[in-house]
Amino acid sequence: MGQHLLAGRFDLSAGPRVAEDGALLLGVNRTDARPHKTLLAKVGPDGAVNWATTIDAVNGGPADLHMHADPYQFTSPHLLIAGPSQYSMNGFYSVLLALNYETGKIEKQLKFATPGAVMFAQKRGNSFYAAFSNQTISLHPIYRAALLKFDFDFNLLAARRIREPASRFPGFRLLSGGTGLVSYSYSSHPTMFLESINENLESPDPCQWLDKDTFTFSKSTVQQQPLEVVTAPLTSITASDVKGKTTETDVTLFPFDLKEAPCDPRDSKVAPDKSGR
């Protein structure tokens, strides 16, 4: 692969990410600019820079819930980018951007009228799913966590909120047969719930932890400028043999007490654990 040098002060926001076609996607924040800018670039599998652009007033990138495990799948029919755009006392307001994957030009954009962070979760057919999380800045913060379903024109098709949220994103995976699995855990107490839902985020479970939610959006006018990438040779990196030594060790496994907690359909809450755990 070729080597490329970018001048300026940058913070890597969510990458580099490898797309399903082998391309490398770079999303870095320009920290020496006011307001901040995001630099996005696509490097082909052959090492050539296909395009590079800066997006004003957005700190975003190719971020999704499975960034440490899976290739970035949100490249068709558009390259999807999310990030905070406007800051306020209530938090920051996120934007969704749809870029032409071949040229890097913004073709669609949507701004949340509700403060919070957004990460892409999964996609299937003509729609994609995103996770939402927000925490108010106060001594007694109010949390909000939700799952949203959009089409690729950024029309909201469904939204469900976590009934008892904390300061984290909900997990979501699409399964075979048109179903999905929502997961949510808490750092304050050892509780996790798993819920099976259909493609419209609906659950037949009488103890469902997902309630209907509503979101409003405002017009987004994010601007971008093409970026010229100057390449320069870098000092060659020489790899040498390293002598290492390994030793055997014993690993002790402890039993894990995992219990299913019943719930009361009248209030859809998990019944307390009478054992005190």
N, C-alpha and C positions, 0 to 999 in steps of 0.2 A: 504494500500500500504506500502511496505517496505521503510526503510530510508537508504540513502547512503551518505557518506561523501567523497568529493573529495579534495585532498590536492593541494595547489598551488595558484597562483593568476590568477583569471579568470574574464573576462567580458562577461556577457551574451549577445550574438549577436542577436539572433532572436528566442526567445523561453522562456520557453519550449513550444513546439507545440504538440498538440494532433492530432494523425493521425486518419484516418477514421475507423481503426480497434480498436481504443482505446489505442494504444501504445503512450508513451510519447517520444518525440524526443528532445534531448538537443543539442544545438550548442553553444559552448562558446569559446572565444578567450583566449589563453594562453598569457598574457601580460608580463610575466617575462622571455620570451624566445626571442631570436633573431636568425633568423627572427621569427615573430609571428607564432604560431601554432593554429590550430583549434581542439578542442576536440569535437567529436561527440559521442553520446551514444543513445542507444535505450532501453527504459525500458518498459517491457510488461505490459499489463493491470493488471497482478497479482503482480506487484511491483518488479519482478526479472529483473536484468540487462541482456538483451539478448546479447549485444556486446557494446564495447567501443573502439574507435580508435583515434589517433591523426593524423592530416594531416599537413604536413610541408608547411610553407610559404603561407598559405591561411587564410584569416579571413572570414569565411563563415558560413553558417548554412541553415536551412530550412526556407527560407524567400520567401514570396509571397505577392502579392498586397492585398490579403484579409486576412492577418494574424490575424486581430482583430475580424473577423466575422465568418470564416469558418474553419473546420478541415483541416489539411494539406493533400491535395489530391495527391501529387506527390510522391507516394510510389510504384507504379506499372506501367510498368514492372521493373522499377528501382527507387530507392530513389534518387531524384534529389536535388543537393546542388549547390549553387552559392555563389561566393564571390571574393573579390579582391585578386590578387596574386602578381602582380609586380607593383611597384610604379615608377613614372617618373615625370618630370616637367609638362607633359601634363595631369597628372592624374594617375589613376591606371587602370590596365588591369585585367579584370575579367576572371574567369574560370568557366566552368560548369562541374560538376562531377556526374556520375551515379554510385551509389553504389548498391551492392546486399542488398536488404532489410532484408534478413534473417541473413547475416553474417557481413555486414558492409564493405566488400571489394570493392575497386574501380574497376569497370569493364570498364568504358569509361570516357574520359575526353576531353575537348575542351577549348582552350584559345583564347580569342578575341585579334585580332591584332589592334583593335581600343580601345582607353581608354574609360572607362565608367562603370557604375554600371548596374547590371542586376537583375531583380526580376521575378520570375515565375508568370504567370497570370492565365491561364486556361489550361485544357487538355481535349482532346476528341479523342477517338479511338486510332490510332497509332501516334498521334502527340500531341505536347504541344506548348503553346504560352508563350513568355517572353517579358517583357517590358525593354527598354534600355533608359538610361539617362546619359548625360555627360555635363559638363561645364568646359571650359578651364579656367586656372588660370591666369588671366590678368586683367588689368584695364577695358577692354572692352571685357568681356567674350563672347565666342561663344557657343551657346547651341545646343544640339542635343537630340532628343527624338524619339523613334521608337518602333514599334511592330514587333516581329519576330516569325516565325513559324518554328519549328524543328520537325523531326521525332526522335524516341528514339535512333537512331544511331548517333544523333547530326548532321544530314544533314540539312542544311538550306533550307527550302522549299519556304519561302516568307519573304519579309521584306518591311515595309512601314514606312516612317518617317513623323513626324508631320511637316507641312509646316512652321509654325511660332512657334517654340518651346520656352519653358522657362525652368526654373530649377526644373522640376518635371517629374515624370513618367506619361505616358498616362494610363488611366484606360481602362479596357477591360473586357467584360462579353460575354460569349457565350449564345445565345438564342436558343429557339426551332426552328426547321425548317432549320437548317444549317446556321443560320445567327449569327452575333455578333454585339455588340455595343461598339464603341470607344468613350471615353469622354476625354476632356482636358479642364482645366480651368487655369486662370491666376490670380496671386495674385496682379499684378500691375494694373489691370483694371477689372471691373466686366463683364467678358466675359467667356462663356463656350460654347463649341461646342459638339454636339452629332452626330455621324455618323454611319449609319448602313452599315455593310460590310458582305461579304460572308466568308466562311472558309479559303479562300486564301488571305484574307485581301484586297479584291477588292471592290470598291464601284461604283455603277452606277450613283451616284450624280454628275452632271456637276460642282458643286461647292465643290468638295471633298477637304478635308484638309490633305489628305494622299498622298504622292508621293512615287514612287518606290525608294528603297534604296538598297545599296550594303554593305556587310560586308566581311571582310577577317579574316581568323583565322590562328593560328600558332600551332605548336605541343606543347602539354602540357605534362610535365613529373613530375607531382606532386607525391610525395611519402607519404606513410602512415606507421604507426607502431601500432601494437595492444597495447591496454592499459589495464592494470590489475586494476580492480576496487576493492578497499578495503572497505568493509562495516563496520560500527561501530554504535552501538546504540546511539541514541541521547536522551537528556533529554526529558522526557514526557511533552507534552504541555497540559495544563489544560484549558479548556474553561469554563468560568463562565458567569452567566447571567449579562446583562448590561441593566440598566434602561435608557430608552430613552424617549424623549418627542417630539412630533410633533405638529405643529400648522398649521392652514390653512393660505393661502396667495392668493392674487389675481395675476394672470398672464395676462399681456396685450399683445395682438397680434396685430402686425402692418401689413398693407397690403404690399405685396411684388410685385413690378412692374417687372414682367418677360415678356420680349418681344422677339419675333422672329426677328432676324436681317436678311434682305435679302442679298444675295451675287450677285456678278457679275461673271457669268461663264467665262468671258474673262480673269479674273485674279484670280478667285476662292478666293476672299477676301470678308470678310463681309463688307457691306456698312456702313459708319459711321452713328452714331445715331445723327440725326439733332436736337434732343431735348437737347443734351449736357450731357445726363446721360451716 
